Amino acid sequence: MNHDYLIVGAGLFGATFAHLARKRGKRCLVIDKRPHSGGNIYCEEIEGINVHKYGAHIFHTSDREVWDFVNSIVPFNRYTNSPVAQAPDGRLYNLPFNMNTFYQMWGVRTPAEAQKKLEEQRRDAVAVMEAEGVTEPRNLEEQALTLIGRDIYEQLIKGYTEKQWGRPCTELPAFIIRRLPVRMTFDNNYFNDSYQGIPIGGYNRLIDGLLDGIDVKLDTDFFANRAHWESMADRIVFTGKIDEFYDYRFGKLEYRTVRFETETLDEANRQGNAVVNYTSADVPYTRIIEHKHFETFGAAVYENPKTVISREYSTEWRDGMEPFYPVNDARNQAVYEQYRALATQEPNVIFGGRLAEYKYYDMAPIIAQVLNLFK
């Protein structure tokens, strides 16, 4: 054993852990089965553009400690996430739901007019449920209708959600959409956090900075020679699938995954925005990402005559695919709890990250979690 920690997975959790451990004089070995570090925040450079290979990642937080930490590795730019949605009616709407959305939907111009319209639609939804003897929303559709009303649900939520989860909204649990952000201001900033942005130069600079001075082995599968790798360190930090760690003894956990169709175009600016959602069920992809808009603003967009877009297709996960989103329904949660009970009995293994904890995480909470581990 010539390392204090073997870290399985070179994603954000593993890289942050390695960085903080090294600062405390610990010897770390990081392995990852992919040919690159960074996990799902890895970027591939195409035509001078940092392409988010595994989907759009926007760093956002209100935690000043986390923000200062990542900026100490690489400075972040001013990117503000303001997605646009193309609805089944063919019109474009601003997200999240705000006064711009309500004006585009109903022509209302004041918060009072918008609030009145929303309350009317909510009352209609509740009346339909009460007529059927229903007192609490039984599924995602009923939950959404009571929160936002039929117009916005049908134009901006229904088709997108059903593509995302591969199931009708009437078969999805209500808790998925317990609340919806509604703003009575003309504010298209998707997040409410104090800080947001993209690393200047792309996310690879963040990961490279975190892993600077760390022993890293890529194209290395922990499970292909598990006994060997376990003998390399006193303790293990495991960020992979927790069910795989325990050889699927309670069954496999389920995920949704995403297929990306990336295209380089001979034009400087295809859609004028980094993220455009397609909420119609007739459009097979959920959204199109135009990557240059994450790091290039204003007239500078036209300095590069090419652009790169990625269409995202949500689909069921199968073995061999990248697991993206945990399916946190009752069945999967019960299976995960069995694995978690085993994990609590592992004195020399730290489980962390979305796969090891079977929980969807944004980037900032991952870093906060690792910072707290070291406090």
C-alpha positions as CSV (number, residue, x, y, z in Angstrom):
1,M,0.0,0.0,0.0
2,N,1.7,3.1,-1.2
3,H,-1.3,5.5,-1.2
4,D,-3.6,6.7,1.6
5,Y,-6.6,6.9,-0.8
6,L,-7.6,5.0,-3.9
7,I,-10.2,7.2,-5.5
8,V,-12.5,5.4,-8.0
9,G,-13.8,7.9,-10.5
10,A,-12.1,11.1,-11.8
11,G,-15.3,13.2,-11.8
12,L,-16.0,16.2,-9.7
13,F,-16.4,14.4,-6.4
14,G,-13.3,12.3,-6.9
15,A,-11.1,15.2,-8.2
16,T,-12.2,17.5,-5.4
17,F,-11.5,14.9,-2.8
18,A,-8.1,14.2,-4.2
19,H,-7.2,17.9,-4.3
20,L,-8.2,18.5,-0.7
21,A,-6.5,15.3,0.5
22,R,-3.2,16.2,-1.3
23,K,-3.3,19.6,0.4
24,R,-3.3,17.8,3.7
25,G,-0.3,15.7,2.8
26,K,-2.2,12.5,1.8
27,R,-1.1,10.3,-1.1
28,C,-3.9,9.7,-3.6
29,L,-4.3,7.5,-6.6
30,V,-7.3,8.3,-8.9
31,I,-8.5,5.7,-11.5
32,D,-11.3,6.0,-14.0
33,K,-12.5,3.6,-16.7
34,R,-13.1,6.4,-19.2
35,P,-10.3,7.7,-21.4
36,H,-10.6,11.1,-19.8
37,S,-10.9,12.7,-16.4
38,G,-13.8,15.0,-15.4
39,G,-16.7,12.6,-15.5
40,N,-19.8,14.1,-17.0
41,I,-18.4,17.7,-17.0
42,Y,-15.7,16.8,-19.5
43,C,-15.4,19.1,-22.5
44,E,-14.2,18.2,-26.0
45,E,-12.7,21.0,-28.1
46,I,-14.3,21.2,-31.6
47,E,-13.5,24.1,-33.9
48,G,-12.1,26.1,-31.0
49,I,-15.4,25.5,-29.0
50,N,-15.6,23.7,-25.7
51,V,-18.3,21.1,-26.3
52,H,-20.1,19.8,-23.1
53,K,-19.8,16.2,-24.2
54,Y,-22.3,14.9,-21.6
55,G,-24.8,17.7,-21.7
56,A,-24.9,21.3,-20.5
57,H,-23.4,22.0,-17.1
58,I,-23.9,25.4,-15.6
59,F,-22.2,26.0,-12.2
60,H,-24.5,27.9,-9.8
61,T,-24.5,28.4,-6.0
62,S,-25.2,30.8,-3.2
63,D,-22.5,29.3,-1.1
64,R,-19.7,31.8,-1.1
65,E,-17.2,29.3,0.2
66,V,-17.9,26.9,-2.8
67,W,-17.7,29.8,-5.2
68,D,-14.4,31.1,-3.9
69,F,-13.0,27.6,-3.9
70,V,-13.7,26.8,-7.6
71,N,-12.6,30.3,-8.6
72,S,-9.3,29.7,-6.8
73,I,-8.7,26.8,-9.3
74,V,-9.9,28.7,-12.4
75,P,-11.8,32.0,-12.8
76,F,-15.4,31.7,-13.9
77,N,-17.2,33.8,-16.5
78,R,-20.5,35.7,-16.3
79,Y,-22.7,33.2,-18.1
80,T,-26.3,33.4,-17.0
81,N,-28.6,30.5,-17.8
82,S,-31.7,31.8,-19.6
83,P,-33.2,28.9,-21.6
84,V,-35.9,29.3,-24.2
85,A,-38.6,26.8,-25.0
86,Q,-40.2,26.1,-28.4
87,A,-43.7,24.9,-27.6
88,P,-46.2,22.7,-29.6
89,D,-47.9,25.9,-30.8
90,G,-44.6,26.8,-32.5
91,R,-44.0,29.9,-30.4
92,L,-40.9,30.6,-28.2
93,Y,-41.3,31.1,-24.5
94,N,-38.9,32.3,-21.9
95,L,-38.0,30.0,-18.9
96,P,-38.4,29.8,-16.0
97,F,-42.0,30.9,-15.7
98,N,-41.9,34.6,-15.3
99,M,-43.7,37.7,-16.6
100,N,-42.1,37.3,-20.0
101,T,-43.7,33.8,-20.2
102,F,-47.1,35.0,-19.0
103,Y,-47.1,37.8,-21.5
104,Q,-46.1,35.4,-24.3
105,M,-48.8,33.0,-23.2
106,W,-51.7,35.3,-22.3
107,G,-50.8,38.8,-23.2
108,V,-50.9,39.9,-19.6
109,R,-48.8,42.9,-18.8
110,T,-48.8,43.3,-15.0
111,P,-48.2,40.9,-12.1
112,A,-51.8,41.3,-10.9
113,E,-53.1,40.3,-14.3
114,A,-50.8,37.3,-14.4
115,Q,-51.7,36.2,-10.9
116,K,-55.4,36.4,-11.7
117,K,-54.9,34.2,-14.7
118,L,-52.9,31.7,-12.8
119,E,-55.4,31.5,-10.0
120,E,-58.3,30.9,-12.5
121,Q,-56.4,28.0,-14.1
122,R,-55.5,26.5,-10.7
123,R,-59.1,26.7,-9.5
124,D,-60.3,25.0,-12.7
125,A,-57.8,22.1,-12.1
126,V,-58.8,21.7,-8.4
127,A,-62.5,21.7,-9.4
128,V,-62.0,18.9,-11.8
129,M,-60.2,16.8,-9.2
130,E,-62.8,17.5,-6.5
131,A,-65.6,16.4,-9.0
132,E,-63.8,13.1,-9.2
133,G,-63.5,12.8,-5.4
134,V,-59.7,13.5,-5.4
135,T,-58.3,15.6,-2.6
136,E,-54.6,15.3,-3.3
137,P,-52.8,15.1,-6.7
138,R,-52.2,11.4,-7.6
139,N,-49.7,12.0,-10.3
140,L,-47.4,14.5,-11.9
141,E,-50.1,15.8,-14.3
142,E,-52.6,16.6,-11.5
143,Q,-49.8,18.1,-9.4
144,A,-48.7,20.4,-12.3
145,L,-52.2,21.5,-13.1
146,T,-52.9,22.6,-9.5
147,L,-49.6,24.5,-9.5
148,I,-49.5,26.3,-12.9
149,G,-52.8,25.5,-14.8
150,R,-53.6,23.8,-18.1
151,D,-52.2,26.3,-20.6
152,I,-48.6,26.3,-19.4
153,Y,-48.7,22.6,-18.5
154,E,-49.8,21.6,-22.0
155,Q,-47.5,24.0,-23.8
156,L,-44.3,23.8,-21.7
157,I,-44.4,20.9,-19.3
158,K,-46.3,17.8,-20.6
159,G,-44.4,16.9,-23.8
160,Y,-41.0,17.7,-22.4
161,T,-41.5,15.7,-19.2
162,E,-42.9,12.7,-20.9
163,K,-39.9,12.7,-23.3
164,Q,-37.5,13.1,-20.3
165,W,-39.0,10.2,-18.3
166,G,-40.3,8.0,-21.1
167,R,-43.7,7.7,-19.4
168,P,-47.0,9.6,-19.5
169,C,-47.3,12.3,-16.9
170,T,-50.3,10.4,-15.4
171,E,-48.0,7.5,-14.6
172,L,-45.2,9.7,-13.0
173,P,-45.4,10.4,-9.2
174,A,-46.5,13.8,-8.1
175,F,-43.4,14.4,-5.9
176,I,-41.2,14.9,-9.1
177,I,-42.9,18.3,-9.5
178,R,-43.8,19.3,-5.9
179,R,-43.3,23.0,-6.7
180,L,-42.7,25.1,-9.8
181,P,-40.7,28.3,-9.8
182,V,-43.1,31.2,-10.7
183,R,-41.8,34.8,-10.8
184,M,-43.9,37.8,-11.0
185,T,-41.0,39.8,-12.6
186,F,-39.5,40.0,-16.1
187,D,-36.5,37.9,-15.1
188,N,-35.2,35.2,-17.4
189,N,-32.4,34.0,-15.1
190,Y,-33.2,30.4,-14.5
191,F,-31.4,30.2,-11.1
192,N,-32.0,32.1,-8.0
193,D,-28.4,31.6,-6.8
194,S,-26.0,34.5,-6.0
195,Y,-23.3,33.1,-8.3
196,Q,-23.2,31.3,-11.6
197,G,-20.9,30.9,-14.6
198,I,-18.7,28.6,-16.6
199,P,-14.9,28.1,-16.0
200,I,-13.1,30.4,-18.4
201,G,-11.5,28.0,-20.9
202,G,-14.0,25.2,-20.1
203,Y,-14.5,22.6,-17.3
204,N,-11.3,20.6,-18.2
205,R,-9.3,23.5,-16.7
206,L,-11.2,23.1,-13.4
207,I,-10.6,19.3,-13.3
208,D,-7.0,19.6,-14.4
209,G,-6.4,22.1,-11.6
210,L,-8.0,19.9,-9.0
211,L,-6.0,16.9,-10.2
212,D,-2.7,18.8,-10.5
213,G,0.1,16.7,-8.8
214,I,-2.2,13.7,-8.4
215,D,-1.5,10.2,-9.7
216,V,-4.2,9.5,-12.3
217,K,-4.8,6.3,-14.3
218,L,-7.4,6.5,-17.1
219,D,-8.8,3.6,-19.1
220,T,-8.7,1.7,-15.9
221,D,-11.7,-0.4,-14.7
222,F,-11.7,-0.9,-10.9
223,F,-13.9,-4.1,-11.3
224,A,-11.6,-5.7,-13.9
225,N,-8.9,-6.2,-11.2
226,R,-10.7,-5.3,-7.9
227,A,-8.4,-7.1,-5.5
228,H,-5.3,-5.4,-7.0
229,W,-6.7,-1.9,-6.8
230,E,-8.1,-2.5,-3.2
231,S,-4.5,-3.4,-2.2
232,M,-3.2,-0.1,-3.4
233,A,-4.4,2.1,-0.5
234,D,-5.6,2.2,3.1
235,R,-9.0,3.6,2.2
236,I,-11.2,3.8,-0.9
237,V,-13.3,6.7,-2.2
238,F,-15.9,5.1,-4.4
239,T,-17.9,7.3,-6.8
240,G,-19.3,4.6,-9.2
241,K,-22.6,2.7,-9.1
242,I,-23.2,1.4,-5.6
243,D,-25.1,-1.6,-6.9
244,E,-22.1,-2.6,-8.9
245,F,-19.8,-2.3,-5.9
246,Y,-22.0,-4.9,-4.2
247,D,-22.2,-7.1,-7.3
248,Y,-25.9,-6.3,-7.8
249,R,-26.9,-8.6,-4.9
250,F,-30.2,-6.8,-4.4
251,G,-30.8,-6.2,-8.1
252,K,-29.9,-3.4,-10.5
253,L,-30.9,0.2,-9.9
254,E,-32.5,2.0,-12.8
255,Y,-31.6,5.2,-14.6
256,R,-32.5,7.4,-17.4
257,T,-29.8,8.2,-19.9
258,V,-29.2,10.7,-22.7
259,R,-28.0,10.2,-26.3
260,F,-26.3,13.1,-27.9
261,E,-26.3,14.0,-31.6
262,T,-23.5,16.6,-32.1
263,E,-23.1,18.5,-35.3
264,T,-20.6,21.2,-36.5
265,L,-22.3,23.9,-38.6
266,D,-20.8,26.4,-41.1
267,E,-22.5,29.3,-39.5
268,A,-21.6,31.5,-36.6
269,N,-24.9,31.5,-34.7
270,R,-27.6,28.9,-35.1
271,Q,-30.1,29.6,-32.3
272,G,-28.9,32.7,-30.4
273,N,-29.0,30.9,-27.1
274,A,-27.1,28.2,-25.3
275,V,-30.2,26.1,-24.4
276,V,-33.5,25.8,-26.4
277,N,-36.0,23.2,-25.1
278,Y,-38.4,21.5,-27.4
279,T,-41.6,20.7,-25.5
280,S,-43.6,19.1,-28.3
281,A,-44.0,15.3,-28.1
282,D,-43.7,15.4,-31.9
283,V,-40.0,16.5,-31.7
284,P,-37.9,13.5,-30.6
285,Y,-35.2,15.4,-28.8
286,T,-35.7,17.3,-25.6
287,R,-33.4,20.3,-26.3
288,I,-30.6,21.7,-28.5
289,I,-27.4,23.0,-26.9
290,E,-25.3,25.5,-28.8
291,H,-22.1,25.3,-27.0
292,K,-20.3,28.5,-28.0
293,H,-22.9,30.6,-26.1
294,F,-21.6,29.2,-22.7
295,E,-18.3,31.1,-23.2
296,T,-18.8,33.7,-25.9
297,F,-21.0,36.7,-25.6
298,G,-22.2,39.6,-27.8
299,A,-20.4,40.4,-31.0
300,A,-17.6,37.9,-30.1
301,V,-20.0,35.1,-31.1
302,Y,-19.3,36.0,-34.8
303,E,-15.5,35.9,-34.5
304,N,-15.7,32.1,-35.0
305,P,-17.5,31.4,-38.3
306,K,-18.5,27.9,-37.1
307,T,-20.8,26.6,-34.3
308,V,-21.4,23.3,-32.6
309,I,-24.9,22.1,-31.6
310,S,-26.0,19.0,-29.7
311,R,-29.5,17.4,-29.8
312,E,-30.4,15.5,-26.6
313,Y,-32.5,12.4,-26.7
314,S,-33.7,11.0,-23.4
315,T,-34.0,7.2,-23.2
316,E,-34.1,4.2,-20.9
317,W,-30.8,3.1,-19.6
318,R,-29.4,-0.3,-20.4
319,D,-26.1,-2.0,-19.6
320,G,-23.2,-0.4,-21.5
321,M,-24.9,3.1,-21.5
322,E,-23.9,6.0,-19.3
323,P,-26.2,6.2,-16.3
324,F,-27.4,9.8,-16.0
325,Y,-30.5,10.3,-13.8
326,P,-31.6,8.0,-11.0
327,V,-35.2,6.8,-11.2
328,N,-36.1,7.6,-7.6
329,D,-39.4,5.8,-7.5
330,A,-40.5,3.6,-4.6
331,R,-39.0,0.4,-6.0
332,N,-35.6,1.8,-6.8
333,Q,-35.4,3.7,-3.5
334,A,-36.1,0.6,-1.6
335,V,-33.4,-1.3,-3.4
336,Y,-30.9,1.6,-2.8
337,E,-31.7,1.7,0.9
338,Q,-30.5,-2.0,1.1
339,Y,-27.3,-1.0,-0.6
340,R,-26.9,2.1,1.6
341,A,-27.3,-0.1,4.7
342,L,-24.3,-2.2,3.6
343,A,-22.3,1.0,2.8
344,T,-22.7,2.2,6.3
345,Q,-20.9,-0.9,7.5
346,E,-17.8,-0.2,5.4
347,P,-15.2,1.5,7.7
348,N,-12.6,2.0,5.0
349,V,-14.8,3.1,2.1
350,I,-16.3,6.5,1.5
351,F,-19.2,6.5,-1.0
352,G,-19.9,9.8,-2.7
353,G,-21.5,11.4,-5.8
354,R,-24.7,10.7,-7.8
355,L,-24.0,7.1,-8.7
356,A,-22.7,6.0,-5.3
357,E,-25.6,7.8,-3.5
358,Y,-28.2,7.2,-6.2
359,K,-29.2,10.8,-6.1
360,Y,-29.1,13.6,-8.7
361,Y,-26.7,16.3,-7.7
362,D,-25.8,19.7,-9.1
363,M,-22.1,20.5,-9.2
364,A,-21.9,23.0,-6.3
365,P,-23.5,20.6,-3.7
366,I,-21.0,18.0,-4.6
367,I,-18.1,20.3,-3.9
368,A,-19.8,21.5,-0.6
369,Q,-20.2,17.9,0.4
370,V,-16.5,17.2,-0.1
371,L,-15.5,20.4,1.7
372,N,-17.6,19.3,4.6
373,L,-16.0,15.9,4.7
374,F,-12.6,17.5,5.3
375,K,-13.8,19.9,8.0
